[in-house]
Amino acid sequence: MTGHEDSSLVIWDPRDGRLVMARTLQDSNVDKPGAGSGNYGATAGTFPLKEPLFRVAWCSKQNPDDTGIIIAGGGPTTSPTKGLTFLDLGPTPNYATSSWQILSEHFAGAKQQRVLPTPSKAEVIDFCLVPRTSPHYAGSHDPIAVLALLSSGEVVTLSFPSGHPISSTNKLHVSLSYVHPFVNRIALASIDRTRWLGMTENRNRGPPILIGGVEATHILKRYESRNIIQTAHADGTIRLWDAGHGDEIENKDMLQVDVRRVMGRLEDIEVTEMSMSGATGELAVGLRSGEMLVFRWDQNRHFGREILRTGGDSFAGMTNIKDRADPALKEGLLPFTMLEGQSSPVTALKMSDVGFVGVGFEGGSIAVVDLRGPAVIYSAGLSEMMKQNKRGSLRRSDSNKQGKPEWPTVIEFGVMTLEGNDYSSILLFVGTNLGRLATFKLLPESTGGYTVQFAGFCSLDDRIIAIAPMHADRGASAYASQSTVANLRNGFKVDGVLLVTTQSGARIFKPASVKGAQKTWDDFLCDSATVVRFEDQSYALVGLFGDGCARAYSIPGLKEIAHVKVNHKIDTKRFSEAIITSTGDIFGWTGPSEIAFLNVWGTGQELSRSLDKLFNVQALVPPRPTISNLQWISGTQHVSPADMDILIGGPERPPSKRMIEQMRSEEHQRRITGRPTPTTPPAAGGQDEGYWAYMQRQVQERTERLGIMGDSMDKLEENSSGWAND
């Protein structure tokens, strides 16, 4: 079969070079004048152009005689459906007993023609068949799936021959999931090792499509929390996996959350924010359409059953979405509750470790959700609230900010004592794009719930990109942890300060106060920053800056400790999307579909090559296919390894090292057993024959035997032909 520039497929008989059938996706016998359906364009007088043939594969099902052709391209450019075309030819007629007309009709009229659909905004430019059992036949024998490469650079996996989409979660390597489809946003959570080991999905999965390789053994850091990456993809899928610390990863499985299924729509699904609790494993997801969803680890009560979708029960501003779980998921991250009714995108989101969720919207409003209800316990607009209650400012005038749109950019929970109070409480800090920092207190009620009170705000100089609550005496973090909140009922107090980082500087101060240390960088802007600890000895502020450097500043003096260039490893334009962890790990984008993993406390040396092996030489490879008796009788010659040696190297090819070692081993065995060495005829020149001459003679004899067999097969074919004519 050959594909041509005019998008036609031609089937040939390889025995005599006769053309069997020439066709396109729509028409057959296109090599004959007047043939064709005469398809015209949607507008009168137009003719649709055809896509070129990007790739063609002739494959078979489990029965080798039941074949079909998978085609990428070749369709009209006006077709609204994009994808691969599969021509199901059905069982192939017997070649020995079928006429040319039967063979031509077989290829002209496909049993069934279907389109394996792909995203409509890109064409399939290449594909790879994934075989079910045999690695031979170029993967075309009974393929289980098709990996299709789109013109956008993305990859989709389709089942064969049905064409249903297959998720790459736990099917393909993590690196391939970044283009399956593209990742829109990433987030990271530090989760306790014991909890992460227990977070293993129980989901109905098909057979694996990619296996093999040998993974090297790494050191195991048992006492480190795991770096769990969350990736939001263009199709509304969120995948979670352990990025590790360059150590052994014990739980290698990925978790999957299908936002598109929960929302019940295919379009307008774009994840803008994600936040995961390291203590509870709960995941909050914010969408551009204004919804905020919460997923919680649980068992699916409707496993294996498709539940009729309903509007969901609403209580205290929250919608119950537990019945929207994937029926194929028995245990995992299941939909729990949803906050809707907001018309603007989510711009800031924080899932705390103590059961509260803070969410900010582009319209300038914020909401606080108590998951114990769940219920919305606070909702208000920032601008009006700050106008009514002005506490202080780090600048003399805020007149230049009046009238500009303002929305939250960072939300953080902490526990400390506010200025003027004699007790500590749970605090909510909200930073905005105009540099304002609002502080809220979460106080318990007699009914068992919590209430939110606005405590004041202060104004900084630029967009806030990071908020870090800290202990004033030792620099340790003062986030709202479960143990700290539990001790508040016993009168526990935290003398804390805030380290707030903006694009143009950093400030250390007590909430709602104007006093504290400050650092301003005039020559560059800061895109991302976090407080990092060094081996539990000290703390530093580490940030990524617009000049391509990563810098570390001391706490509380905010003096520069060191800086290093990282723009050769990470894309400077995407520094704002980079993630810096509390242990000094940096996850940054190097391109549209790849991230790099750096550590600020490294030695500065290049990493050694990975000891992982892609090809396992010790794995058992299925034997190569052989011909049947019918094929042998019809004239097909079986080629042995010795024949391949002659065809590739010729009759004068010297023996390989393996053959020489085998002959030496046989000679050694004969000497041990005392058997005489077999005599050989003298070589040319009257000298005894050596190893090289002996091997050349053996190859020559095999060549002669192969020629004799070929003559015998030709005579057998002539006799068979004469018998058929008689």
N, C-alpha and C positions, 0 to 999 in steps of 0.2 A: 504494500500500500504506500502511495506517495501523495504528498500534499503540494499544491501548486499556488502560484501567486494570485490566480483568479479565484481563490477560495474553493477549489474543486479537489475532490478525492478520487484517486484512480487506483483500482484494484487490478493487479497483474498476476499472471501465472508464471512463477519463477522457472518452470521447466522449459518452456519454449518462448517466454517473453510476450505472450498474447495478452491483449487488453481484455479484461473480463467486464469491468463496469467503470464508468466515469460519472460521478454525481457530485452534487452539493448538498447542503443541509435540506434544501427544499425540493430540488429537482434531481432526476436521474437521466442517464444517457445524454449528458450535456456535451459530449463530443460529437453528437450528430446534429446536423443543421435542422432548425425548426423545433428542437426539443426544448422543454422548459415550460414553466407555468405562466411566464410573462407577468411576474409580480411588479406592480408599480408603486410609487410612493403614495403617501397620504394625500398629497396635493396633485391635482390633475396635471399631467405633463411632466411629472418628476419620476425619477428612478432611484430607489434606495441603494446607497453604496453598501458594500459588504466589508466586514472586518477581515483582516488577514487571518490566516491560520497560524496561531501562536504555537500550538502544540497539539499533537494527535497521538493517541495510544490505542492499540488494538488489544483488548483484554478479554479474559474469559471468566466465567463463574466457576463454581466448584466442579462442574462438568466441563472438561476442556473443550468439548465440541460446542458448547453453548457460549457464544461470543458476542461482543459488542464493541463499539468504537466510542471513545471519549474524545471530545473535540473542544478545544479552547479557541474561540473566535469563529470566523466563517459565517456569522449571522448578519442580518441587516442592521445598519447603524440606527435605524428608526425604531428598533424593537424596544419596548419599555422594560422587558425582562432581561436581566443580565445573569450570566452564569455559564456553566458547562453544559454542553449538549451531549446526551448519551443516546446513540443509535443502537437499540437492542435488536441484533440480527437473528437471535434465536439459534436453534441447533443447525450446525453446518451440514449441508448435503454430502453424501458419500462421494468423494472425489473420483474414485475408480469407476463408479457405476452411474454418475450423473452426467447429463449432457451440458454443453456450454450454455444453452438457454436456461436450464434450471439454475446453474450457478449465477448467471447474470441476474435472473429474477430474484435470487436470494439476496444479493447485495443491493438491488434497486429498491426493493420494498422492505423497509425495516419492520420488524414485528411490532415495535413500539419506539416512539421517539419522545424523550422527555428532557426537560431542562432542570439541571441541578442548580437551584437559585443561589445567587450571591448578592451582596449589597448592590443596590441599583446605581450608586454613584461612581462605580469603578468597574473596569473590565478585568477578566481573568487573562493574564499574560503568560502564565506557566502553571504547571501542576506536577505533583509527585504522587504516584500510586503507592499505597502502603499495603503490602501483601499480608494475607492472613497466616499462611504457614510456610510457603516456599520463598526463599530469598532469590530464586532464579527467575528466569523469564522477564528480567527487568521490572519485577514487581507486578506484572500484568496478569498473573494467574491467581484468580480468586482474591482480588484486593478487598480489604475490609474498610478502607477509607481513602479519601483523596484530599491531599493538602494542596490548596489552590492559592497561588500568589496573585494579588490584585495589583492593578496599575498604581494604586495609592501607596503601595508598599506594605499593605496589611496581608495577613494570612488567614484563611478560613479553612476549617476542616469539615468535610461532608462525608456522610456514610455512603457506602456503595452497595447496591445500585440505587437505593431509595433517594439519596440526596438530602437527607435530614441533617441539619447543622449539629456538630459535635463540639461540646465545650472542651477547651484545652486544659481545664483544671484536672490535675493528676493524670493527664494523658500525654502531655508534652512537657518539655523542660521549661523551667521558669523563664528563661531567656526568650523562648518563643512566645510565651504568653504576653510579652510586651508589645507584640505586633498582632495580637489575636483577640480583638483588634487593638488599636493604639491606646496607650494610657493617657488619660486626661489629667490625672492628679494622683499624687502619692502622699501618704501619711505614715507615721511610725508610732508604735506604742511599745513601751517596755513592760513586758508581762513576765510574771514569776515563772520560773522554769517548771515547777510542779504543776501549775495550772495549765500551762501550754501543753505539757505532755498528755494531759487529760482531754484536750480539745482536739479530738479526732472525729471527723465526720463519719457518719454511717449513712451512706447514700448508695442507691442502686447504680452500679456502674457496668458498662459493657466491658468486653475484653480489652486488654491493653494493646495499644497500637505501636508503641515503641519500647523495646526492651534491649538490654545489653549494656556493654561497657563494664569497666571495673573502677570502683571508687576507692581512692586512697584513704587510709586511716589518719584521722587528725586527733589533736589533743581535745579533751573534753573539759569545758569550764562549767563545773556543776553548780557553782555558787553565783553565776551571773544570770541576771534577768535576760530574757530573750528579746532580740530586736525584731518585732513583728511588723513587717511592711504591709500596708494596705494600698492596693492599686485600683483606681476607678477607671474603667474602660469606656470606650465610646458607645458600646451597646448597653450600658447600664449595669454591667457585671462588676462586682467588687471581689477581688481575690486577696487572700491573706496568707502569708508564708513567712517562715523564719529565715531572716537574713544572716543570723549568727554573728559571731565575732571572729571569723576565720578559724573556727573550731569545728568539732564534730557536731552535726545537727542530728538530734535524736528523733524528733518528730518532723519528718520531711514532707508530710502531706500538706496540701493546700486546702484552705477553706474558701467557700464560694457563697456569695450573697447576690441574689438576682433582684435588683431594684425594679427592673422593667416588669417582672411578673407581679410584684407587690403593687405597683402603681396601676397595672392593668392597661397599659398603653405602650405602643411601639415607638412613638415619636416624643420629642420634648422630654428626654431623659438625659440630663447632664448633671453629674455630681460635682458640686463646687467645694464642699467641705466634708471632712471625715474626722472623727475623734473616737478613740477606743480607750476604755478604762483598763489600766494594767492590773487592777485588783479584782474586778468583777468580770472582765471579759465582755462587757456590753459595748455595742458599737452604735454610734450615732452618725447619721448620714444627712447632709443638707443638699438640696437640689436647687437648680437655677429657677425652677418654677415656683419656689417658695415653700415646699414641704420639707419637714424634718422627720425622719424615720429613726426608730430605735429597734435594734436587733439584739436578742438575748439568747444565750445558750439554753436549749431546752430539747425535749422530745416531742416529735410531731404526733399529735393525737389523731390526725387524719392521714397517716402514712398509707400510701397505696391507693388513696381515694381522691378523686377530683371533686372538690367542694364547689357548689354553685356560689359564684362571687356575689356578695351583698355590699351594701353601703358601709356596713360596720357600725357598731355601737359607739356613740359619742358620750363622753362624760368629762366635765370640767375642761372642755376645750381640746381633749385628746380623743382620737379615734382608735378603736380596737381593730387590729389587723392580724390577729393570730390565725384566722382562717385562710389567709392568703399564702400559706407556706407551700413550698414545692412538694407535691405528693411523693416524689422520688427520694426525698430527704427524710430519714428516720430520726436522726439526732444531729444537731448542729446549731448554727446561728439562725434562729427563726425570727420572723417579723413579730414585734411585740406591740408597739403603739406608734401613732403618727400625729404630728402637729401640722395642721393645714389651715387655710384661710388667709395666708399671707400672699400678697401679689408680687413681692419683690424677691430677688435671689438671696440665698443664705450667704453671708460674707464672713461670719465668725461662728465657731462651734466648739464647745468643750464638754466632754463627758467626764464628770468627776468620779472619784473612787468612792463617794459617799452617797450616791443615789440622786444627784442633781445634774441637770443638763442646762447649760446656758447657750442660747442661740441668738445671733444678731442678724439683721436683715439690711439690705441695701437701702430700704426706705427710711432707715434711721431708728428703727424700733428694736427692742430686745425682749426676750421672753425667758422665764426660768421655769423649768419643768421638774416636779418632784415625782420620781418614778415609783414611789411607794403608793401612789394613787392608781394609775398615774394621773396627774393633774397639773394644769398651768397655775402656778402660785404667784406669778408676777408677769405683767406685760405693760410696757410703756414706751414712749418715744424719748430718745435721748435729748434732742434739742430743747423741747419744752421743759423737760425736767431740769436741765442745766440752767436755763434762763430763770427759773423760779428759785433755784437754790445755788447761789454762787458761793463757793467756799474759799477758793484761793487760786493763785496763778503763779507760775514760775516766770511769767513775762508780765511786763507792766501794762500791756494793752493787747486785747483780743479783737480789736475793731476790724482787723483785716480778715477775720474768720467769719464775720457776720454775713449771713445770706448765702454762704456756700453750703452745698449738700454735705451731710455728715452721716457716716455709718460706722458700725463697729468693725474693727480689724483683728482684734485679739481679745479673747476671754479667758480668764484664769480664776481658779478657786484656791483660797489659802486660809490659814488659821493664824490669827495674831491679834494683838491688842491695839485698837485704834487710839489715836491721840485724844486724850480727855476721858477715856474709859478706864475702869479698873477691872475689867474682865476681858477674856479672849472669846472670839466667836468665829463662826464660818463667814468668810468674806468673799465677795464676788467682785472682781476687777474687770472693767471693760475699757479697752483702749480704742480710739477712733482714728480715722484717717486725717483729722485736723489736729491731732496731738493732744486731745483731751483724755483724761483718765477719770472714769467714774467708779466710785466705791459703793458697794451695797453690803448690808448685813443680813444674814440669814439666821433668824432667831426662832427657837422652838415655842410652840403654843401649848396651852394646857390640854387641847384636844388631841395632841400627838402629832400634829402637822407642823409646818414651818411657815413663817411669814418673812417677807423681804422688805427691808427698809433702805431707802436711799440715804447714804451717809455723807455725800459730798463729792466734789470733783476738783481736779487741779488741771492746769493747762501747761503743756510742754511745747516744744518748739517745732515738732514735725510729726509725720505719720508714725504711729507706734507699731513696732514689729515684734516685740517680745516683752513679756511681763514675768518676773521671777520673784515670788515671795521668799524671803530668807530670814534665818535667825540672825539677830543683830550681833550676837556675841561670837558665834563660831562659823557663820557663813553657810551652814547647812540649809537645805531647802525647807520651806515652811508651807508646802502644799497641803491641801485638805486630805490627809490620809485617814484610813479607818481607825487606826490606833489613836491618833491625835484627837479626832472628833469624839471618840469614846471617852477620853479622859477629861473632856470639857465639863462633864457633869460633876466631876470631883474638884472643880476649881482650878484646873490646869491652865497656866498662862504661858503665852508665847510672846516674847519681846522680839517683834519682827520688823523688818524693813522691806521696801520694794526696790528692786533693780529693774528699771524700765528703760528699754532700748528703743530709740527712734532712728530714723534714717540718718540724722545729722548729729546724734550724740547719745549719751547715756546718763541716767540720773539714779542716785541712791537716796531715798528719803522715806520717812514714815508716812503712811497713807494720810491724805488730806492735809499734808504739811508742805511747806515750801523750802525747808532747810535740808541740806544734804550735799554730798559730793557730786560733782558733775564732770563730764568729759565731752568735749566737742571736737569732732573731726571735720576740718574745713576743706581738705583736699579731695575727699572722696565720700561716698555715701555707703551706709551699711545696708545690706540686703537681707541678711539673716543672722540671728544671734541667739545664744543659749549660755546659761551658766553651766560650766563643766567642772567636774571634780577630778583631781589627779591622785589616784591610789589612796583615797580617803585621807590625804594629807593636807590638801589645800584646794581652793576653788578659784576659778578664773572665768572671765567673760570672754567667750570665743565667738568671733563673727566673721562673715564673708563680706568683702568690700568690693566696690566697683572697680578698683584698680587691679583686680585679679588676685588679691592676697587674702590669706586667712590670718587674723591677728588675735592675740591673746592679751587681755588686760587684767591687772591685779584687782583684787577686791579686799578692802573697800577703796583703795587709793585710785583705782582706774588708771594706773600707769601701764604703758605698753611693755609687755614682757618680751614678746618675739613676734615675728611675722614671717610668712613663707608664701611663695608664689604657688597657686594651685590652678591658674587658668589654663595650664597645659593639660590638666586632668579633667577639669569640669568646665562646662560652658558658662562663661561669665554672664551672658544674657539671661541665664536661668538660675542665677544665684538666689533670687527671691523664692524659688521653688525648692531649694536645697533644704535638707534636714540635718540639724546638728543635735546629737544626743547628749545626755548628761555624762556619758563615759568618754566623750571626745570623738565619736564616730561621725563622719560626714557622708551623707548620701546625696550625691549631686548628679545632674544630668550631663552626659557627654554628647548626646545627640537626641534625635526625636524618639528613639526607642531603646536607649541604653543608659544605665546609671553606673556611676563609679562609687566605690566604697573606700574611704580614706580614714585615717586616724591621726589626730593632731599630735598625739604623743608618740608617734612613730620615730624610727631612727633615720628616716630620709633615704633609705636604700630602696632599690627596686625590688619588687616581689619576685621570688623564685618561680619557675615554671610549675604548673600544677602537676601533681603526680597521678591525677586521674587519667585513666585510659579509655579512649572512646571505643577502641576495638579490643574485644576479649579474645586473645589467641587460644585460650583453653576451652572456649565454648564449642560445643558440638554443632557443626554445620550440616544441615540436611544434605544427603547425596544429590549430585547433579541428576537431572532427568535423563532417562534413557529412552530409546525408541522401542516401539512395540513390534511384535512379529509381523503384523500386517504391513507396517511401514518398511520393515526389512525386506519383505517379499516384493513390495512395490518398487524397490530400487533405492531406498534411503540407506546410506552407508553409515554404520555406527563407527564413530571416531574414538579410538582409545587414547590414553595419555601418551603412549609411545608414538602413535600417529601424529599427535599434536607436536611432539618434540621434533619429528622429521619435517613437518610443515613449517614450523617456526624457525628451526635452526639449520635444516638441511641435513643430508646424510653425512656430511663431514664434521658435524658438530661434536666437539670433544665431550667426554662424559662429565657430569656434574660432580661436585664434591660429595654429594649424598651417594651417588653411584660408586664413587671410588671408595668411600668409607664402607659401603656395603660389601664390595668385593674384598676389601682387606679383612672385614669381619668374617666372611666365609672362608678365606684362606687361613685365618687364624683358627677357626673351628676345625678345619681339616687337619691342621697340624696337631691340634690337641687330641683328636680322635684317632690319629695315626693313619688316616686314609690317604692314598696317593693322590697327588694333584692330577686332575684330568689333563691328558695330553692334548696339545693343539698342533695343527699343521704348521710347518715352518713358514715364516713370513718371507716377503720379497727380500732378496739379498742374502738368503741363506741363514739369517739370524733367527733366534728364538723370538716368538711373539710375546710382546709385553702387554701391560694393562691397556695402554692407549690403542695399540693395534687390535687387541681383542675386542674392545668396545666398538671401534669403528667397523670391524667385521660383523659384529652382532647387529649394529644399526643397518648395515648394508643388506644383511640377510632378511631383516624385517621389512626393508623396503621392497625387496624382491617378492617376498610373500604377499605384501600388500598389493603389488602389481598383478600377481597371479590371481588373487582373490577378485580384483577388479575385472580381469579378463573373464573369470568364471561368472561373475554377476552379469556382465554384458551378454555372454552367451545364454545365460538363463533368461534374461529379458527378451532376447531374440526368439528363443524357443517358446516362451510364454506368448509373445506377440503372434508368432505363427500359429500356435494352437488356437488362439482366439479368432484369427482370421478364418481358419478352417471351420 
